Amino acid sequence: MRKSVKFLSALAAVAVVSTAASAGTLDEVKKRGVLHCGVSTGLPGFSNPDDKNNWSGIDADTCRAVAAAVLGDASKIKFTPLTAKERWTALQSSEVDMLSRNSTWTHTRDTSLGVNFTGVNYYDGQGFMVSKSIGVKSAKELDGVSVCLQAGTTTELNLADYFREHGMKYSPITFDTSDQTIKGFEANRCDMLTSDQSQLYSLRTKLPDPNTAMVLPEIISKEPLGPVVSQGDDQWFNIVKWVLNAQINAEELGITSKNVDKMKSSKNPSVGRVLGTVGDAGAKLGLSADWAYNAIKQVGNYGEMFERNVGLNTPLKIARGVNALWNKGGIMYAPPIR
């Protein structure tokens, strides 16, 4: 009996230590009153600063949604611009609380960097952009080209695989930032620029005349992009994951930033669980009952976030495609809040 008591006491002590450890990031963010979020050095539509250092884009809004859910205020955030090579070290060293920087979820990153991907906020694929003047219509016509690309990305590996598979050769010209790649392309230092297709559309807007360049039809990889946190803090992992899931569920349920107050009186229990009028989803995350309400009210649902930053009425003019909801012809899907 005495051994059982000691064993149960030990288990309780482990549980207390585990709970304290898992609450680390949330407690730190609340104490600080500001969310630290790692973003790109500037990619229109995803995370990009204006001349007053106000950040916009899907990735920036993903950070804002987390700040709204955790702190009740989407503006309580510090954006830290990071290159592709800097991002993992910044996250691992706790320089940032989360990374929302068009980062591809891969097996190697998920298992060897000490990080956890919390979901997908944009399904993408690697493509190629060329100047219309060279007359190329397909990536299979690119044997012998020089290629501008960003160092420290999955782009380098995918490019090597594709050219090897098709028996073609190329000369890589690498840069540290996406801005440097488009400047190299503009200066004719390379025949082609390769990156995720979304990034190509974004970078094309930075050319003096975007109509001089075209994105080729081939997509050579799967690039699920999404927010990332450090391993070892399950509570924080769950928070970042479920804020994004709440935004996706909100779009499916017809909850928007404009009607969210009215929707709080909905008799649909699924709506109530998202907005905190039914159940205890917030308490299970260590947050207030209105965590998702705050994120949706201040930032919007997933569809609003997409259309505002990269949709057909923006300079990028990207159709929803695979990023449409699963019941609208796409693959964007979130587990239910229940």
Backbone torsions as a table, in degrees:
resi	resn	phi	psi	omega
1	MET	NA	-42.9	-179.1
2	ARG	-63.5	-39.3	178.5
3	LYS	-63.5	-39.4	179.8
4	SER	-63.5	-42.1	179.5
5	VAL	-62.4	-43.7	179.5
6	LYS	-63.1	-40.7	-179.0
7	PHE	-63.5	-44.9	179.7
8	LEU	-65.9	-36.5	178.4
9	SER	-65.1	-39.4	178.4
10	ALA	-64.2	-42.7	178.0
11	LEU	-60.7	-42.2	-180.0
12	ALA	-63.1	-40.2	179.2
13	ALA	-63.9	-41.7	178.1
14	VAL	-61.9	-41.7	-179.0
15	ALA	-63.2	-40.1	179.8
16	VAL	-65.0	-45.7	179.3
17	VAL	-61.8	-43.2	-179.5
18	SER	-61.7	-43.5	-179.7
19	THR	-63.6	-41.9	180.0
20	ALA	-63.4	-41.6	-178.8
21	ALA	-66.6	-41.9	-175.3
22	SER	-70.8	-18.3	-178.3
23	ALA	-92.0	3.6	-172.8
24	GLY	-54.9	-53.6	-175.0
25	THR	-67.7	-43.7	179.1
26	LEU	-58.4	-47.4	-179.9
27	ASP	-61.9	-40.5	-179.1
28	GLU	-65.7	-43.1	179.6
29	VAL	-64.2	-44.5	179.3
30	LYS	-63.6	-41.9	-180.0
31	LYS	-64.6	-41.9	-179.7
32	ARG	-72.2	-33.8	-178.7
33	GLY	78.2	10.7	-178.9
34	VAL	-145.2	136.2	175.0
35	LEU	-90.8	129.6	176.5
36	HIS	-97.1	118.7	-175.0
37	CYS	-125.9	128.7	177.2
38	GLY	-85.7	129.2	-178.6
39	VAL	-131.4	-179.6	179.1
40	SER	-73.0	173.0	176.9
41	THR	-81.2	-1.3	177.2
42	GLY	140.9	100.5	179.0
43	LEU	-139.2	102.8	-177.8
44	PRO	-50.9	135.2	179.6
45	GLY	92.7	-20.9	-176.2
46	PHE	-120.5	-59.0	169.9
47	SER	-154.8	109.8	-172.1
48	ASN	-147.6	130.5	179.6
49	PRO	-90.7	148.5	171.9
50	ASP	-91.8	-171.4	-175.9
51	ASP	-70.2	-9.6	175.7
52	LYS	-106.5	13.3	179.3
53	ASN	64.4	29.2	171.7
54	ASN	-89.6	123.9	-174.1
55	TRP	-92.3	142.1	175.9
56	SER	-136.3	165.2	178.2
57	GLY	125.9	164.4	179.7
58	ILE	-58.5	-46.4	-178.1
59	ASP	-66.4	-40.7	177.6
60	ALA	-63.8	-40.2	179.6
61	ASP	-68.9	-31.3	175.4
62	THR	-61.6	-40.7	176.0
63	CYS	-64.5	-44.2	-178.6
64	ARG	-61.7	-38.1	179.5
65	ALA	-62.3	-39.4	178.0
66	VAL	-67.0	-42.3	177.8
67	ALA	-61.1	-41.2	179.1
68	ALA	-64.3	-41.8	-178.7
69	ALA	-68.1	-39.2	-174.3
70	VAL	-87.3	-42.0	-173.8
71	LEU	-109.1	-6.4	-179.8
72	GLY	79.1	5.4	-175.5
73	ASP	-148.6	112.6	-177.4
74	ALA	-66.4	-15.8	-178.3
75	SER	-87.3	-9.1	-178.9
76	LYS	-83.4	74.3	-172.4
77	ILE	-149.7	144.1	173.6
78	LYS	-118.7	119.8	178.9
79	PHE	-91.4	131.9	177.7
80	THR	-115.9	109.3	179.3
81	PRO	-70.8	132.3	-176.4
82	LEU	-134.7	140.6	173.0
83	THR	-77.0	169.7	179.5
84	ALA	-59.7	-35.3	-178.4
85	LYS	-77.1	-27.2	-177.1
86	GLU	-84.1	-24.5	-165.7
87	ARG	-59.2	-43.8	-174.1
88	TRP	-70.4	-41.5	178.2
89	THR	-62.2	-40.8	179.7
90	ALA	-62.2	-38.7	179.3
91	LEU	-73.0	-44.9	-178.6
92	GLN	-63.1	-32.6	-177.7
93	SER	-90.7	5.9	179.6
94	SER	64.5	23.1	171.9
95	GLU	-64.9	-31.5	175.1
96	VAL	-126.6	152.7	179.2
97	ASP	-82.3	-27.5	178.9
98	MET	-154.1	158.7	177.4
99	LEU	-116.4	127.2	175.7
100	SER	-134.6	82.2	-164.9
101	ARG	-144.4	63.4	179.6
102	ASN	29.0	58.3	-178.2
103	SER	-105.9	132.2	-177.1
104	THR	-81.9	131.7	177.0
105	TRP	-78.5	112.4	178.7
106	THR	-129.2	164.5	178.7
107	HIS	-60.7	-48.0	-177.1
108	THR	-61.1	-46.2	-180.0
109	ARG	-65.0	-38.4	-176.3
110	ASP	-72.0	-23.6	-173.1
111	THR	-112.4	-11.8	-174.2
112	SER	-128.4	-5.6	-177.1
113	LEU	-102.9	-3.3	-177.9
114	GLY	72.9	30.8	-179.2
115	VAL	-128.7	160.7	175.9
116	ASN	-125.5	126.1	171.6
117	PHE	-79.4	133.1	-172.6
118	THR	-98.7	-0.4	-179.3
119	GLY	150.2	-171.4	-178.7
120	VAL	-121.7	122.8	175.1
121	ASN	-106.3	-0.2	173.6
122	TYR	-165.0	119.2	175.1
123	TYR	-86.9	124.7	-173.1
124	ASP	-135.3	-179.0	176.4
125	GLY	-159.1	148.0	-177.3
126	GLN	-73.3	138.4	179.0
127	GLY	-138.3	-168.2	-176.5
128	PHE	-133.3	141.2	174.4
129	MET	-122.4	133.5	-179.7
130	VAL	-131.3	162.4	172.4
131	SER	-75.1	136.3	179.8
132	LYS	-61.1	-24.3	-175.4
133	SER	-67.3	-20.2	-178.4
134	ILE	-85.2	-8.8	172.7
135	GLY	73.7	18.1	179.5
136	VAL	-85.6	135.4	-179.4
137	LYS	-113.4	-13.7	-175.6
138	SER	-144.0	149.2	178.2
139	ALA	-63.8	-23.1	-179.6
140	LYS	-73.8	-4.5	176.9
141	GLU	-98.3	14.1	-169.9
142	LEU	-101.2	16.5	-179.2
143	ASP	-58.9	128.8	176.5
144	GLY	86.7	6.5	-176.3
145	VAL	-77.7	160.7	167.9
146	SER	-97.2	140.7	-170.8
147	VAL	-127.2	125.8	172.1
148	CYS	-86.3	130.7	178.7
149	LEU	-153.5	163.5	-177.6
150	GLN	-94.6	132.1	-179.4
151	ALA	-71.5	153.5	175.6
152	GLY	76.0	23.6	-178.4
153	THR	-123.6	166.2	174.6
154	THR	-67.0	-16.3	-179.8
155	THR	-55.7	-42.4	-178.0
156	GLU	-60.2	-46.3	-177.8
157	LEU	-68.8	-42.9	179.5
158	ASN	-62.4	-40.8	-179.9
159	LEU	-62.1	-46.5	179.6
160	ALA	-60.9	-43.0	179.7
161	ASP	-62.1	-44.6	-175.6
162	TYR	-65.6	-46.9	-178.2
163	PHE	-68.9	-35.4	177.0
164	ARG	-65.2	-44.2	-179.2
165	GLU	-60.7	-35.8	-176.3
166	HIS	-99.9	13.5	175.3
167	GLY	62.0	34.1	-178.8
168	MET	-114.4	159.6	178.1
169	LYS	-117.1	156.4	178.6
170	TYR	-153.6	162.5	176.6
171	SER	-116.0	111.6	-178.5
172	PRO	-79.3	140.0	172.9
173	ILE	-125.3	107.3	-171.9
174	THR	-99.3	149.4	179.5
175	PHE	-134.4	161.2	-179.3
176	ASP	-81.8	-29.7	-176.3
177	THR	-127.5	159.4	178.5
178	SER	-66.3	-34.3	177.1
179	ASP	-59.6	-39.9	179.6
180	GLN	-67.3	-33.5	179.7
181	THR	-66.9	-42.5	-178.3
182	ILE	-71.7	-31.9	176.0
183	LYS	-67.9	-37.2	176.0
184	GLY	-64.7	-41.2	177.5
185	PHE	-64.1	-44.5	-179.6
186	GLU	-62.8	-34.6	-178.6
187	ALA	-84.9	7.5	178.9
188	ASN	63.4	30.4	175.0
189	ARG	-77.8	-13.6	178.8
190	CYS	-145.7	159.6	178.3
191	ASP	-84.0	-24.0	-171.6
192	MET	-147.3	150.8	173.4
193	LEU	-120.0	133.8	178.8
194	THR	-123.7	140.6	177.6
195	SER	-172.2	-173.5	172.1
196	ASP	-60.2	144.1	-176.7
197	GLN	-57.6	-39.2	178.9
198	SER	-59.6	-39.5	-179.6
199	GLN	-68.7	-34.6	178.1
200	LEU	-63.8	-45.0	177.7
201	TYR	-61.6	-38.3	179.6
202	SER	-66.8	-48.1	-178.2
203	LEU	-66.5	-31.8	179.9
204	ARG	-61.2	-30.6	179.8
205	THR	-67.1	-16.3	-179.2
206	LYS	-86.7	-8.8	178.0
207	LEU	-72.8	148.6	176.9
208	PRO	-53.7	-37.9	174.9
209	ASP	-135.0	95.4	-177.6
210	PRO	-56.7	-24.6	-177.7
211	ASN	-72.1	-7.6	178.9
212	THR	-81.0	-11.1	-178.4
213	ALA	-119.1	153.2	178.2
214	MET	-136.4	146.3	175.6
215	VAL	-92.3	123.3	-178.6
216	LEU	-70.2	159.0	-173.0
217	PRO	-73.0	-23.6	-174.3
218	GLU	-69.2	136.5	169.7
219	ILE	-117.7	122.3	-168.9
220	ILE	-107.8	5.3	-177.9
221	SER	-157.5	169.1	169.3
222	LYS	-101.8	126.7	-178.8
223	GLU	-129.5	78.7	175.0
224	PRO	-75.0	115.2	-175.7
225	LEU	-103.0	141.1	179.1
226	GLY	-172.5	174.0	-179.3
227	PRO	-70.7	153.1	-174.7
228	VAL	-134.9	144.2	173.9
229	VAL	-130.6	167.1	176.7
230	SER	-74.0	149.2	174.7
231	GLN	-72.5	159.2	175.0
232	GLY	98.7	0.8	179.1
233	ASP	-134.8	83.3	-174.3
234	ASP	-62.7	-35.9	-179.0
235	GLN	-64.1	-44.8	179.8
236	TRP	-67.0	-40.1	175.3
237	PHE	-55.8	-46.2	179.8
238	ASN	-65.6	-38.9	-178.6
239	ILE	-63.0	-52.5	-178.0
240	VAL	-62.5	-39.6	179.4
241	LYS	-63.0	-45.4	-173.4
242	TRP	-81.9	-18.5	172.2
243	VAL	-66.0	-45.7	176.8
244	LEU	-64.0	-42.8	178.0
245	ASN	-60.6	-37.0	179.5
246	ALA	-64.9	-40.3	178.6
247	GLN	-64.2	-40.0	179.2
248	ILE	-69.6	-44.4	177.2
249	ASN	-61.9	-36.5	-179.5
250	ALA	-62.4	-42.8	178.1
251	GLU	-61.9	-43.5	-179.8
252	GLU	-61.7	-34.7	-177.4
253	LEU	-89.3	-0.8	179.0
254	GLY	79.4	19.4	178.7
255	ILE	-90.5	124.0	179.9
256	THR	-123.9	171.4	177.4
257	SER	-64.3	-24.6	-177.4
258	LYS	-84.8	-32.7	-176.0
259	ASN	-109.0	6.4	-172.2
260	VAL	-61.3	-34.5	179.6
261	ASP	-67.2	-42.2	177.4
262	LYS	-65.4	-37.9	-177.1
263	MET	-68.9	-16.2	178.3
264	LYS	-63.5	-21.4	179.0
265	SER	-94.7	6.6	-179.8
266	SER	-61.7	144.4	176.7
267	LYS	-88.9	-1.3	176.9
268	ASN	-75.0	115.6	-177.4
269	PRO	-61.9	-28.4	177.8
270	SER	-65.5	-40.4	176.1
271	VAL	-64.8	-43.8	179.8
272	GLY	-60.7	-38.5	179.8
273	ARG	-67.3	-36.6	177.9
274	VAL	-67.4	-43.0	-173.7
275	LEU	-90.8	-0.6	172.8
276	GLY	86.7	9.4	177.4
277	THR	-89.6	-11.7	177.0
278	VAL	-131.4	137.0	175.2
279	GLY	78.1	-171.1	-175.1
280	ASP	-131.9	40.5	-177.8
281	ALA	-59.3	-38.4	179.8
282	GLY	-64.7	-46.4	-179.2
283	ALA	-60.1	-35.6	179.9
284	LYS	-67.8	-21.0	177.1
285	LEU	-96.1	-7.5	-175.1
286	GLY	82.9	22.0	-177.8
287	LEU	-119.8	172.3	177.2
288	SER	-72.9	164.3	-177.7
289	ALA	-63.2	-26.6	-176.4
290	ASP	-96.2	23.7	-177.5
291	TRP	-56.3	-49.9	-178.2
292	ALA	-74.5	-35.2	175.7
293	TYR	-55.8	-46.5	-179.0
294	ASN	-62.0	-42.4	-179.9
295	ALA	-63.7	-44.0	-177.8
296	ILE	-72.7	-41.9	-179.6
297	LYS	-61.9	-42.3	-172.5
298	GLN	-92.0	-25.3	-176.2
299	VAL	-119.6	-33.6	179.8
300	GLY	107.3	171.2	175.3
301	ASN	-79.4	179.3	-175.6
302	TYR	-61.6	-43.4	-178.8
303	GLY	-61.2	-41.4	177.4
304	GLU	-62.4	-41.5	-179.4
305	MET	-64.1	-41.7	179.4
306	PHE	-64.6	-53.4	-174.8
307	GLU	-64.4	-37.2	-178.4
308	ARG	-66.3	-32.4	-171.8
309	ASN	-103.4	-37.2	-175.0
310	VAL	-134.0	0.4	-172.4
311	GLY	-69.5	-174.2	-172.9
312	LEU	-64.5	-21.2	179.0
313	ASN	-96.2	14.5	176.8
314	THR	-111.2	169.5	177.0
315	PRO	-59.1	-26.2	-179.3
316	LEU	-76.0	-32.9	176.4
317	LYS	53.4	50.1	180.0
318	ILE	-95.1	127.6	175.7
319	ALA	-74.4	156.7	-179.1
320	ARG	-59.8	-43.0	177.1
321	GLY	52.3	-130.1	-179.2
322	VAL	-68.7	-15.5	178.6
323	ASN	-85.5	5.6	169.8
324	ALA	-71.2	159.9	176.8
325	LEU	-60.2	156.0	-178.3
326	TRP	-59.2	-29.8	179.8
327	ASN	-93.5	10.8	176.9
328	LYS	-126.2	23.9	176.6
329	GLY	94.4	-0.8	179.6
330	GLY	-108.0	-163.4	-179.5
331	ILE	-123.1	9.1	179.2
332	MET	-73.4	121.0	-169.5
333	TYR	-151.2	136.5	177.4
334	ALA	-127.7	143.6	173.3
335	PRO	-59.9	151.7	-178.0
336	PRO	-74.7	151.6	171.8
337	ILE	-91.3	105.7	-179.3
338	ARG	-161.8	NA	NA
